[in-house]
Amino acid sequence: MRINRTRGLLYGLARFLGDVQAVRDRRVGRRIARRVAGRATGRGLGRLFR
């Protein structure tokens, strides 16, 4: 259980650092659009393979 928690923390940290980098590079809109597209794709595939 501890490994899963650590993995989740690391993924969260990586996502946060990516957000910070996007703000620094002024590419926030592009990052948000890709995140929304990725979630929509994941949900669609999840429904397809249920």
N, C-alpha and C positions, 0 to 999 in steps of 0.2 A: 504494500500500500504506500510505503514511503517513496518508492521510486516513481510511482504515478504522480504523486504530489510534487516531487521535485521536477519531473518532466513538465508538468503543467505550469509550474513557476517559471521554468526556463523559456517555454513557448510564449508565455505572457510577457516576459522581459524582452524577448526578441521582437514581439509585435510592438511593444512600446518604443524600443530603440528604432525600429523602422519608421514609426510615426515621427519621432524626433528628427530623424534624418530627412524625411519628406518635408518637414517644416523648414529645416535648414536649406534644403535645395529648392524650396518653393514649388513642390510638386504634390501638394496635399490633395488637390482635386483629382488628379490622376490616381493616386493611391486609394482614395475613397471609392472611385468608380470601379477599380479592379477588385476591391474587397467586396463590393456589392455584387459584381458579376460572379465572383467566385462562390459566394454564398448561394446565389440563385442557381448556379450550375450544380453545386453540391446537393441542394434540396431537390432539384429535378432528377438527378441521378438516384438519390435516395428513394424517391417515390417510384421511379422506374424499376428498381431492383428489390422492391419490398416483397 
